[in-house]
Amino acid sequence: MRVIPLAAESLGVRSMATYVEAGRTRILIDPGAALAASRFNLPPADEEWEALRRANDRIAAYAARADLIFVSHYHEEHFRHDPAAYAGRWVLAKDPRRMIAGAQARRASELWQGIGRGARLESADGREHDGVDVSFRVSPPLAHGTEGTTLGYVLALTLVDRAEGVRFVFASDVQGPVSAVATAYLIRERPHLLYLSGPPSYLERRLGPAAIDHGIDNLRRVIDATGTRVIMDHYALRDGNAADRFRPLWDAGVVTAAGYLGTPTAALEGRRHILWAAQRRPSARITPTGRAIVTRKPPVRYARGGTGP
């Protein structure tokens, strides 16, 4: 089984887009990418826009290979808005009518209406399937963080390579996991490789240290109970201090998506204020007469999930 993270916070954008290949089966998971419209009261820096362009190019290239596309929930960075991206594919997506509300419900309805005729679109909640190369099981809706959160619910996907017996679990935005229910579910699935969103420590002043510590402790419980390798990214890598805040997990062998790929971490959002400080230094062109001409910055662009700038 090949597991390839395509885009993630450690790769410069908000995303958990992942491609999985087992035998002749090719699966694209959460094929979206986005940038925070505002962080540190600043719009995305140029480096972030370039990272988003590269991420969308990778996702589009792997979408062309995929047989199955899985969408865990309807936050902007987890799906693509363009119906053409799903055309001709088997699409399993979170049920747009069950345990969903607010903006996610609206986005889900729009997406289902847009892609319903061009793809084999089905509800993923609790779904099980035995294929020639891969069997899979989808969780019931799990809390997007703490139980009762207003952020809604997400689906976890377990993929089993029938030839190798390898179990890969993609747990999306369980944020740690913080929820005891999500923790118990992940332990029950007994993954060999687990990819999940870490605790949102960049919001620690709002949530309190105990909530972040709880997510760290729950992930240690999952590791201790299953022996799984872990890729932790997304919310955790929005913290510019993630290297120190999650030191116990990194020391236990947890890696980022970039680390799993063997590439340097490029978590840009948590450094946006630093990136803008560099951009705000006047960029000048020197004429043959020695005159300095300050160049102009490009206009601010709007960051939306699943679309490029």
Phi and psi in degrees as GROMACS dihedral restraints (atoms count N, CA, C in turn):
[ dihedral_restraints ]
;  ai    aj    ak    al  type     phi  dphi    fc
    3     4     5     6     1  -104.3    20    10
    4     5     6     7     1   127.4    20    10
    6     7     8     9     1  -119.2    20    10
    7     8     9    10     1   119.8    20    10
    9    10    11    12     1  -125.8    20    10
   10    11    12    13     1   103.5    20    10
   12    13    14    15     1   -63.5    20    10
   13    14    15    16     1   128.4    20    10
   15    16    17    18     1   -97.8    20    10
   16    17    18    19     1   -32.7    20    10
   18    19    20    21     1  -155.4    20    10
   19    20    21    22     1   144.8    20    10
   21    22    23    24     1  -169.0    20    10
   22    23    24    25     1   167.9    20    10
   24    25    26    27     1   -59.8    20    10
   25    26    27    28     1   -37.0    20    10
   27    28    29    30     1   -71.5    20    10
   28    29    30    31     1    -9.1    20    10
   30    31    32    33     1  -108.5    20    10
   31    32    33    34     1    10.0    20    10
   33    34    35    36     1   106.5    20    10
   34    35    36    37     1    -5.8    20    10
   36    37    38    39     1  -138.8    20    10
   37    38    39    40     1   164.5    20    10
   39    40    41    42     1   -78.7    20    10
   40    41    42    43     1   114.9    20    10
   42    43    44    45     1  -178.1    20    10
   43    44    45    46     1   159.8    20    10
   45    46    47    48     1  -135.0    20    10
   46    47    48    49     1    24.2    20    10
   48    49    50    51     1   -55.4    20    10
   49    50    51    52     1   130.8    20    10
   51    52    53    54     1  -142.8    20    10
   52    53    54    55     1   141.9    20    10
   54    55    56    57     1  -114.5    20    10
   55    56    57    58     1   134.2    20    10
   57    58    59    60     1  -127.6    20    10
   58    59    60    61     1   135.7    20    10
   60    61    62    63     1  -130.9    20    10
   61    62    63    64     1   127.4    20    10
   63    64    65    66     1  -140.6    20    10
   64    65    66    67     1   115.9    20    10
   66    67    68    69     1    61.5    20    10
   67    68    69    70     1  -126.8    20    10
   69    70    71    72     1   -98.0    20    10
   70    71    72    73     1     5.6    20    10
   72    73    74    75     1   -94.4    20    10
   73    74    75    76     1   131.5    20    10
   75    76    77    78     1  -127.8    20    10
   76    77    78    79     1   123.7    20    10
   78    79    80    81     1  -125.1    20    10
   79    80    81    82     1   131.5    20    10
   81    82    83    84     1  -109.9    20    10
   82    83    84    85     1   126.1    20    10
   84    85    86    87     1  -113.5    20    10
   85    86    87    88     1   130.6    20    10
   87    88    89    90     1    47.0    20    10
   88    89    90    91     1    66.8    20    10
   90    91    92    93     1   -82.5    20    10
   91    92    93    94     1    51.7    20    10
   93    94    95    96     1  -124.4    20    10
   94    95    96    97     1   164.5    20    10
   96    97    98    99     1  -154.4    20    10
   97    98    99   100     1   147.5    20    10
   99   100   101   102     1  -155.2    20    10
  100   101   102   103     1   171.6    20    10
  102   103   104   105     1  -123.9    20    10
  103   104   105   106     1   147.9    20    10
  105   106   107   108     1   -64.9    20    10
  106   107   108   109     1   125.6    20    10
  108   109   110   111     1   -62.3    20    10
  109   110   111   112     1   -29.5    20    10
  111   112   113   114     1  -147.6    20    10
  112   113   114   115     1   131.4    20    10
  114   115   116   117     1  -146.5    20    10
  115   116   117   118     1   133.0    20    10
  117   118   119   120     1    57.3    20    10
  118   119   120   121     1    29.5    20    10
  120   121   122   123     1    60.2    20    10
  121   122   123   124     1    30.4    20    10
  123   124   125   126     1  -128.2    20    10
  124   125   126   127     1   145.3    20    10
  126   127   128   129     1   -76.4    20    10
  127   128   129   130     1   172.9    20    10
  129   130   131   132     1   -58.5    20    10
  130   131   132   133     1   142.9    20    10
  132   133   134   135     1   -83.1    20    10
  133   134   135   136     1   165.7    20    10
  135   136   137   138     1   -56.8    20    10
  136   137   138   139     1   -39.5    20    10
  138   139   140   141     1   -61.7    20    10
  139   140   141   142     1   -34.2    20    10
  141   142   143   144     1   -70.0    20    10
  142   143   144   145     1   -40.3    20    10
  144   145   146   147     1   -62.4    20    10
  145   146   147   148     1   -39.1    20    10
  147   148   149   150     1   -66.4    20    10
  148   149   150   151     1   -40.0    20    10
  150   151   152   153     1   -63.2    20    10
  151   152   153   154     1   -37.7    20    10
  153   154   155   156     1   -66.6    20    10
  154   155   156   157     1   -39.9    20    10
  156   157   158   159     1   -60.6    20    10
  157   158   159   160     1   -45.8    20    10
  159   160   161   162     1   -64.9    20    10
  160   161   162   163     1   -40.5    20    10
  162   163   164   165     1   -61.7    20    10
  163   164   165   166     1   -46.6    20    10
  165   166   167   168     1   -65.0    20    10
  166   167   168   169     1   -34.3    20    10
  168   169   170   171     1   -64.2    20    10
  169   170   171   172     1   -43.3    20    10
  171   172   173   174     1   -64.0    20    10
  172   173   174   175     1   -46.4    20    10
  174   175   176   177     1   -61.3    20    10
  175   176   177   178     1   -43.8    20    10
  177   178   179   180     1   -61.8    20    10
  178   179   180   181     1   -40.1    20    10
  180   181   182   183     1   -64.7    20    10
  181   182   183   184     1   -42.2    20    10
  183   184   185   186     1   -78.2    20    10
  184   185   186   187     1   -26.1    20    10
  186   187   188   189     1   -62.2    20    10
  187   188   189   190     1   -34.4    20    10
  189   190   191   192     1   -65.5    20    10
  190   191   192   193     1   -22.6    20    10
  192   193   194   195     1   -90.2    20    10
  193   194   195   196     1   -21.6    20    10
  195   196   197   198     1   -73.5    20    10
  196   197   198   199     1   144.3    20    10
  198   199   200   201     1   -92.5    20    10
  199   200   201   202     1   -36.6    20    10
  201   202   203   204     1  -126.7    20    10
  202   203   204   205     1   135.3    20    10
  204   205   206   207     1  -118.6    20    10
  205   206   207   208     1   129.5    20    10
  207   208   209   210     1  -115.0    20    10
  208   209   210   211     1   133.0    20    10
  210   211   212   213     1  -122.3    20    10
  211   212   213   214     1   116.8    20    10
  213   214   215   216     1   -79.6    20    10
  214   215   216   217     1   -30.3    20    10
  216   217   218   219     1  -171.1    20    10
  217   218   219   220     1  -175.7    20    10
  219   220   221   222     1  -116.2    20    10
  220   221   222   223     1    32.5    20    10
  222   223   224   225     1   -74.7    20    10
  223   224   225   226     1   147.5    20    10
  225   226   227   228     1   -52.0    20    10
  226   227   228   229     1   -37.1    20    10
  228   229   230   231     1   -84.5    20    10
  229   230   231   232     1     6.8    20    10
  231   232   233   234     1  -112.2    20    10
  232   233   234   235     1     1.0    20    10
  234   235   236   237     1  -152.2    20    10
  235   236   237   238     1   164.2    20    10
  237   238   239   240     1  -102.2    20    10
  238   239   240   241     1   142.2    20    10
  240   241   242   243     1   -80.6    20    10
  241   242   243   244     1   -23.8    20    10
  243   244   245   246     1   -76.0    20    10
  244   245   246   247     1   114.6    20    10
  246   247   248   249     1   -58.4    20    10
  247   248   249   250     1   -28.3    20    10
  249   250   251   252     1   -63.7    20    10
  250   251   252   253     1   -24.5    20    10
  252   253   254   255     1   -67.0    20    10
  253   254   255   256     1   -20.6    20    10
  255   256   257   258     1  -105.3    20    10
  256   257   258   259     1    -6.1    20    10
  258   259   260   261     1   -58.8    20    10
  259   260   261   262     1   132.0    20    10
  261   262   263   264     1    78.1    20    10
  262   263   264   265     1     3.2    20    10
  264   265   266   267     1  -104.7    20    10
  265   266   267   268     1   159.4    20    10
  267   268   269   270     1   -82.2    20    10
  268   269   270   271     1   120.5    20    10
  270   271   272   273     1  -117.2    20    10
  271   272   273   274     1   121.2    20    10
  273   274   275   276     1  -110.6    20    10
  274   275   276   277     1   119.0    20    10
  276   277   278   279     1  -134.9    20    10
  277   278   279   280     1   154.6    20    10
  279   280   281   282     1   -54.2    20    10
  280   281   282   283     1   137.7    20    10
  282   283   284   285     1   -56.4    20    10
  283   284   285   286     1   126.4    20    10
  285   286   287   288     1   -76.9    20    10
  286   287   288   289     1    -2.9    20    10
  288   289   290   291     1  -117.6    20    10
  289   290   291   292     1    -6.1    20    10
  291   292   293   294     1  -115.8    20    10
  292   293   294   295     1   124.5    20    10
  294   295   296   297     1    50.0    20    10
  295   296   297   298     1    56.7    20    10
  297   298   299   300     1  -153.6    20    10
  298   299   300   301     1   147.1    20    10
  300   301   302   303     1  -158.3    20    10
  301   302   303   304     1   173.7    20    10
  303   304   305   306     1    62.7    20    10
  304   305   306   307     1  -142.5    20    10
  306   307   308   309     1   -61.8    20    10
  307   308   309   310     1   -34.2    20    10
  309   310   311   312     1   -63.5    20    10
  310   311   312   313     1   -40.1    20    10
  312   313   314   315     1   -62.8    20    10
  313   314   315   316     1   -40.8    20    10
  315   316   317   318     1   -65.4    20    10
  316   317   318   319     1   -46.1    20    10
  318   319   320   321     1   -63.2    20    10
  319   320   321   322     1   -40.7    20    10
  321   322   323   324     1   -61.6    20    10
  322   323   324   325     1   -45.4    20    10
  324   325   326   327     1   -61.0    20    10
  325   326   327   328     1   -44.1    20    10
  327   328   329   330     1   -64.0    20    10
  328   329   330   331     1   -41.4    20    10
  330   331   332   333     1   -66.4    20    10
  331   332   333   334     1   -44.4    20    10
  333   334   335   336     1   -63.8    20    10
  334   335   336   337     1   -40.0    20    10
  336   337   338   339     1   -65.6    20    10
  337   338   339   340     1   -36.2    20    10
  339   340   341   342     1   -73.4    20    10
  340   341   342   343     1   -35.8    20    10
  342   343   344   345     1  -108.0    20    10
  343   344   345   346     1    -4.9    20    10
  345   346   347   348     1   -57.2    20    10
  346   347   348   349     1   -35.7    20    10
  348   349   350   351     1   -88.4    20    10
  349   350   351   352     1   -19.5    20    10
  351   352   353   354     1   -99.0    20    10
  352   353   354   355     1    -3.6    20    10
  354   355   356   357     1  -143.5    20    10
  355   356   357   358     1   164.4    20    10
  357   358   359   360     1   -85.8    20    10
  358   359   360   361     1    92.2    20    10
  360   361   362   363     1  -101.5    20    10
  361   362   363   364     1   126.3    20    10
  363   364   365   366     1  -140.9    20    10
  364   365   366   367     1   154.5    20    10
  366   367   368   369     1   -68.8    20    10
  367   368   369   370     1   134.8    20    10
  369   370   371   372     1   -93.0    20    10
  370   371   372   373     1   -20.1    20    10
  372   373   374   375     1   -52.6    20    10
  373   374   375   376     1   118.2    20    10
  375   376   377   378     1    69.4    20    10
  376   377   378   379     1    11.7    20    10
  378   379   380   381     1   -73.5    20    10
  379   380   381   382     1   143.9    20    10
  381   382   383   384     1  -129.9    20    10
  382   383   384   385     1   148.5    20    10
  384   385   386   387     1  -154.5    20    10
  385   386   387   388     1   136.7    20    10
  387   388   389   390     1  -112.8    20    10
  388   389   390   391     1   107.4    20    10
  390   391   392   393     1  -100.0    20    10
  391   392   393   394     1   177.4    20    10
  393   394   395   396     1   -66.1    20    10
  394   395   396   397     1   -45.2    20    10
  396   397   398   399     1   -98.5    20    10
  397   398   399   400     1   -33.6    20    10
  399   400   401   402     1  -136.0    20    10
  400   401   402   403     1   135.9    20    10
  402   403   404   405     1  -108.8    20    10
  403   404   405   406     1   151.8    20    10
  405   406   407   408     1  -144.7    20    10
  406   407   408   409     1   158.1    20    10
  408   409   410   411     1  -138.2    20    10
  409   410   411   412     1   137.3    20    10
  411   412   413   414     1  -108.5    20    10
  412   413   414   415     1   138.0    20    10
  414   415   416   417     1   -71.1    20    10
  415   416   417   418     1   163.4    20    10
  417   418   419   420     1   -69.1    20    10
  418   419   420   421     1   168.5    20    10
  420   421   422   423     1   -57.5    20    10
  421   422   423   424     1   129.3    20    10
  423   424   425   426     1  -112.6    20    10
  424   425   426   427     1   149.3    20    10
  426   427   428   429     1   -62.1    20    10
  427   428   429   430     1   137.5    20    10
  429   430   431   432     1   -80.0    20    10
  430   431   432   433     1    75.1    20    10
  432   433   434   435     1   103.9    20    10
  433   434   435   436     1  -130.1    20    10
  435   436   437   438     1   -74.6    20    10
  436   437   438   439     1   155.4    20    10
  438   439   440   441     1   -62.8    20    10
  439   440   441   442     1   137.5    20    10
  441   442   443   444     1    81.2    20    10
  442   443   444   445     1     8.7    20    10
  444   445   446   447     1   -62.9    20    10
  445   446   447   448     1   150.9    20    10
  447   448   449   450     1   -80.7    20    10
  448   449   450   451     1    -4.5    20    10
  450   451   452   453     1   -80.3    20    10
  451   452   453   454     1    -5.3    20    10
  453   454   455   456     1    92.3    20    10
  454   455   456   457     1  -154.6    20    10
  456   457   458   459     1  -132.5    20    10
  457   458   459   460     1   152.7    20    10
  459   460   461   462     1  -129.6    20    10
  460   461   462   463     1   164.3    20    10
  462   463   464   465     1  -110.5    20    10
  463   464   465   466     1   137.2    20    10
  465   466   467   468     1   -98.9    20    10
  466   467   468   469     1   146.6    20    10
  468   469   470   471     1  -121.0    20    10
  469   470   471   472     1   125.6    20    10
  471   472   473   474     1  -107.6    20    10
  472   473   474   475     1   122.9    20    10
  474   475   476   477     1  -113.6    20    10
  475   476   477   478     1   132.6    20    10
  477   478   479   480     1  -121.2    20    10
  478   479   480   481     1   118.8    20    10
  480   481   482   483     1   -74.4    20    10
  481   482   483   484     1   113.4    20    10
  483   484   485   486     1   -68.0    20    10
  484   485   486   487     1   -28.2    20    10
  486   487   488   489     1   -79.0    20    10
  487   488   489   490     1   -41.7    20    10
  489   490   491   492     1   -95.0    20    10
  490   491   492   493     1   -20.6    20    10
  492   493   494   495     1    76.0    20    10
  493   494   495   496     1     9.3    20    10
  495   496   497   498     1   -76.4    20    10
  496   497   498   499     1   135.9    20    10
  498   499   500   501     1  -113.6    20    10
  499   500   501   502     1   117.1    20    10
  501   502   503   504     1  -110.4    20    10
  502   503   504   505     1   128.1    20    10
  504   505   506   507     1  -116.9    20    10
  505   506   507   508     1   124.8    20    10
  507   508   509   510     1  -105.9    20    10
  508   509   510   511     1   113.0    20    10
  510   511   512   513     1  -110.9    20    10
  511   512   513   514     1    11.2    20    10
  513   514   515   516     1    46.4    20    10
  514   515   516   517     1  -135.0    20    10
  516   517   518   519     1   -92.7    20    10
  517   518   519   520     1    50.6    20    10
  519   520   521   522     1   -79.0    20    10
  520   521   522   523     1    -8.1    20    10
  522   523   524   525     1    57.0    20    10
  523   524   525   526     1    51.0    20    10
  525   526   527   528     1   145.5    20    10
  526   527   528   529     1   -71.0    20    10
  528   529   530   531     1   -78.2    20    10
  529   530   531   532     1   143.9    20    10
  531   532   533   534     1   -84.3    20    10
  532   533   534   535     1   -38.9    20    10
  534   535   536   537     1   -72.9    20    10
  535   536   537   538     1   136.1    20    10
  537   538   539   540     1   -65.7    20    10
  538   539   540   541     1   -32.7    20    10
  540   541   542   543     1   -66.1    20    10
  541   542   543   544     1   -45.8    20    10
  543   544   545   546     1   -64.8    20    10
  544   545   546   547     1   -38.6    20    10
  546   547   548   549     1   -60.8    20    10
  547   548   549   550     1   -47.1    20    10
  549   550   551   552     1   -63.1    20    10
  550   551   552   553     1   -38.1    20    10
  552   553   554   555     1   -63.4    20    10
  553   554   555   556     1   -44.9    20    10
  555   556   557   558     1   -65.7    20    10
  556   557   558   559     1   -37.7    20    10
  558   559   560   561     1   -63.3    20    10
  559   560   561   562     1   -41.0    20    10
  561   562   563   564     1   -63.4    20    10
  562   563   564   565     1   -34.1    20    10
  564   565   566   567     1   -74.4    20    10
  565   566   567   568     1   -18.6    20    10
  567   568   569   570     1    48.0    20    10
  568   569   570   571     1    61.8    20    10
  570   571   572   573     1   -71.7    20    10
  571   572   573   574     1   152.5    20    10
  573   574   575   576     1   -87.5    20    10
  574   575   576   577     1   -31.4    20    10
  576   577   578   579     1  -136.5    20    10
  577   578   579   580     1   129.2    20    10
  579   580   581   582     1  -123.2    20    10
  580   581   582   583     1   130.1    20    10
  582   583   584   585     1  -120.3    20    10
  583   584   585   586     1   122.2    20    10
  585   586   587   588     1  -149.9    20    10
  586   587   588   589     1   164.2    20    10
  588   589   590   591     1   -78.9    20    10
  589   590   591   592     1   133.1    20    10
  591   592   593   594     1   -82.4    20    10
  592   593   594   595     1   175.8    20    10
  594   595   596   597     1   -60.8    20    10
  595   596   597   598     1   145.1    20    10
  597   598   599   600     1   -82.1    20    10
  598   599   600   601     1    69.9    20    10
  600   601   602   603     1   -68.1    20    10
  601   602   603   604     1   -17.0    20    10
  603   604   605   606     1   -67.7    20    10
  604   605   606   607     1   -13.7    20    10
  606   607   608   609     1  -106.8    20    10
  607   608   609   610     1    20.2    20    10
  609   610   611   612     1   -62.2    20    10
  610   611   612   613     1   -34.1    20    10
  612   613   614   615     1   -62.9    20    10
  613   614   615   616     1   -32.8    20    10
  615   616   617   618     1   -81.7    20    10
  616   617   618   619     1   -41.5    20    10
  618   619   620   621     1   -87.6    20    10
  619   620   621   622     1   -26.9    20    10
  621   622   623   624     1    93.6    20    10
  622   623   624   625     1   147.4    20    10
  624   625   626   627     1   -59.9    20    10
  625   626   627   628     1   -32.0    20    10
  627   628   629   630     1   -61.2    20    10
  628   629   630   631     1   -38.5    20    10
  630   631   632   633     1   -65.3    20    10
  631   632   633   634     1   -40.8    20    10
  633   634   635   636     1   -68.1    20    10
  634   635   636   637     1   -44.2    20    10
  636   637   638   639     1   -60.9    20    10
  637   638   639   640     1   -35.6    20    10
  639   640   641   642     1   -64.4    20    10
  640   641   642   643     1   -41.8    20    10
  642   643   644   645     1   -63.2    20    10
  643   644   645   646     1   -40.8    20    10
  645   646   647   648     1   -61.9    20    10
  646   647   648   649     1   -46.2    20    10
  648   649   650   651     1   -63.0    20    10
  649   650   651   652     1   -40.4    20    10
  651   652   653   654     1   -65.5    20    10
  652   653   654   655     1   -38.1    20    10
  654   655   656   657     1   -67.2    20    10
  655   656   657   658     1   -37.5    20    10
  657   658   659   660     1   -61.1    20    10
  658   659   660   661     1   -37.2    20    10
  660   661   662   663     1   -62.3    20    10
  661   662   663   664     1   -43.4    20    10
  663   664   665   666     1   -62.0    20    10
  664   665   666   667     1   -44.8    20    10
  666   667   668   669     1   -63.2    20    10
  667   668   669   670     1   -46.1    20    10
  669   670   671   672     1   -63.7    20    10
  670   671   672   673     1   -35.7    20    10
  672   673   674   675     1   -79.2    20    10
  673   674   675   676     1   -27.2    20    10
  675   676   677   678     1  -118.7    20    10
  676   677   678   679     1   -20.8    20    10
  678   679   680   681     1    72.1    20    10
  679   680   681   682     1    15.3    20    10
  681   682   683   684     1   -68.0    20    10
  682   683   684   685     1   150.0    20    10
  684   685   686   687     1   -79.3    20    10
  685   686   687   688     1   148.1    20    10
  687   688   689   690     1  -130.6    20    10
  688   689   690   691     1   132.0    20    10
  690   691   692   693     1  -105.1    20    10
  691   692   693   694     1   119.0    20    10
  693   694   695   696     1  -120.1    20    10
  694   695   696   697     1   127.7    20    10
  696   697   698   699     1  -152.4    20    10
  697   698   699   700     1  -150.9    20    10
  699   700   701   702     1    61.1    20    10
  700   701   702   703     1  -116.6    20    10
  702   703   704   705     1   -54.8    20    10
  703   704   705   706     1   -39.6    20    10
  705   706   707   708     1   -62.7    20    10
  706   707   708   709     1   -33.7    20    10
  708   709   710   711     1   -86.1    20    10
  709   710   711   712     1     2.1    20    10
  711   712   713   714     1   -79.1    20    10
  712   713   714   715     1   -10.2    20    10
  714   715   716   717     1   -88.6    20    10
  715   716   717   718     1   120.3    20    10
  717   718   719   720     1   -63.8    20    10
  718   719   720   721     1   -14.9    20    10
  720   721   722   723     1  -105.6    20    10
  721   722   723   724     1    21.3    20    10
  723   724   725   726     1   -59.9    20    10
  724   725   726   727     1   -33.0    20    10
  726   727   728   729     1   -59.6    20    10
  727   728   729   730     1   -38.5    20    10
  729   730   731   732     1   -88.6    20    10
  730   731   732   733     1   -39.8    20    10
  732   733   734   735     1   -62.6    20    10
  733   734   735   736     1   -34.2    20    10
  735   736   737   738     1  -110.2    20    10
  736   737   738   739     1    26.4    20    10
  738   739   740   741     1   -52.1    20    10
  739   740   741   742     1   -41.7    20    10
  741   742   743   744     1   -60.3    20    10
  742   743   744   745     1   -32.3    20    10
  744   745   746   747     1   -77.0    20    10
  745   746   747   748     1   -43.9    20    10
  747   748   749   750     1   -61.3    20    10
  748   749   750   751     1   -40.1    20    10
  750   751   752   753     1   -66.0    20    10
  751   752   753   754     1   -24.3    20    10
  753   754   755   756     1   -85.3    20    10
  754   755   756   757     1     1.9    20    10
  756   757   758   759     1   102.7    20    10
  757   758   759   760     1    -0.8    20    10
  759   760   761   762     1   -66.5    20    10
  760   761   762   763     1   141.3    20    10
  762   763   764   765     1  -128.0    20    10
  763   764   765   766     1   159.9    20    10
  765   766   767   768     1   -82.0    20    10
  766   767   768   769     1   172.8    20    10
  768   769   770   771     1   -61.0    20    10
  769   770   771   772     1   -41.6    20    10
  771   772   773   774     1   -62.7    20    10
  772   773   774   775     1   -43.1    20    10
  774   775   776   777     1   -61.9    20    10
  775   776   777   778     1   -39.6    20    10
  777   778   779   780     1   -62.4    20    10
  778   779   780   781     1   -36.7    20    10
  780   781   782   783     1   -80.1    20    10
  781   782   783   784     1   -11.5    20    10
  783   784   785   786     1    78.7    20    10
  784   785   786   787     1    25.4    20    10
  786   787   788   789     1  -115.1    20    10
  787   788   789   790     1   158.2    20    10
  789   790   791   792     1   -64.4    20    10
  790   791   792   793     1   144.5    20    10
  792   793   794   795     1   -70.3    20    10
  793   794   795   796     1   132.5    20    10
  795   796   797   798     1  -130.0    20    10
  796   797   798   799     1    63.5    20    10
  798   799   800   801     1   -80.2    20    10
  799   800   801   802     1    97.5    20    10
  801   802   803   804     1   -85.3    20    10
  802   803   804   805     1   -36.0    20    10
  804   805   806   807     1   -59.8    20    10
  805   806   807   808     1   -42.1    20    10
  807   808   809   810     1   -69.0    20    10
  808   809   810   811     1    -9.5    20    10
  810   811   812   813     1  -113.7    20    10
  811   812   813   814     1    14.7    20    10
  813   814   815   816     1   -57.4    20    10
  814   815   816   817     1   -41.5    20    10
  816   817   818   819     1   -62.5    20    10
  817   818   819   820     1   -32.2    20    10
  819   820   821   822     1   -73.6    20    10
  820   821   822   823     1   -41.4    20    10
  822   823   824   825     1   -61.9    20    10
  823   824   825   826     1   -42.0    20    10
  825   826   827   828     1   -69.8    20    10
  826   827   828   829     1   -33.0    20    10
  828   829   830   831     1   -60.6    20    10
  829   830   831   832     1   -38.3    20    10
  831   832   833   834     1   -69.9    20    10
  832   833   834   835     1   -41.0    20    10
  834   835   836   837     1   -66.2    20    10
  835   836   837   838     1   -30.8    20    10
  837   838   839   840     1   -76.0    20    10
  838   839   840   841     1   -13.1    20    10
  840   841   842   843     1   -68.2    20    10
  841   842   843   844     1   129.3    20    10
  843   844   845   846     1   -54.5    20    10
  844   845   846   847     1   126.8    20    10
  846   847   848   849     1   -95.6    20    10
  847   848   849   850     1   117.0    20    10
  849   850   851   852     1  -120.2    20    10
  850   851   852   853     1   149.0    20    10
  852   853   854   855     1  -110.2    20    10
  853   854   855   856     1   131.2    20    10
  855   856   857   858     1   -95.1    20    10
  856   857   858   859     1   123.4    20    10
  858   859   860   861     1   -80.7    20    10
  859   860   861   862     1   165.1    20    10
  861   862   863   864     1   -57.7    20    10
  862   863   864   865     1   -24.2    20    10
  864   865   866   867     1   -86.4    20    10
  865   866   867   868     1     0.0    20    10
  867   868   869   870     1    91.4    20    10
  868   869   870   871     1     5.9    20    10
  870   871   872   873     1   -83.7    20    10
  871   872   873   874     1   137.1    20    10
  873   874   875   876     1   -93.6    20    10
  874   875   876   877     1   125.1    20    10
  876   877   878   879     1  -113.2    20    10
  877   878   879   880     1   116.9    20    10
  879   880   881   882     1   -73.7    20    10
  880   881   882   883     1   127.3    20    10
  882   883   884   885     1   -81.7    20    10
  883   884   885   886     1   158.3    20    10
  885   886   887   888     1   -97.4    20    10
  886   887   888   889     1   147.6    20    10
  888   889   890   891     1   -80.6    20    10
  889   890   891   892     1   153.4    20    10
  891   892   893   894     1   -67.9    20    10
  892   893   894   895     1   156.4    20    10
  894   895   896   897     1   -65.7    20    10
  895   896   897   898     1   153.1    20    10
  897   898   899   900     1   -66.2    20    10
  898   899   900   901     1   137.2    20    10
  900   901   902   903     1  -114.8    20    10
  901   902   903   904     1   158.8    20    10
  903   904   905   906     1   -92.2    20    10
  904   905   906   907     1   130.9    20    10
  906   907   908   909     1   -92.3    20    10
  907   908   909   910     1   115.5    20    10
  909   910   911   912     1  -127.8    20    10
  910   911   912   913     1   143.7    20    10
  912   913   914   915     1   -64.0    20    10
  913   914   915   916     1   140.7    20    10
  915   916   917   918     1    77.8    20    10
  916   917   918   919     1     1.7    20    10
  918   919   920   921     1  -131.6    20    10
  919   920   921   922     1   151.3    20    10
  921   922   923   924     1   -90.3    20    10
  922   923   924   925     1   169.7    20    10
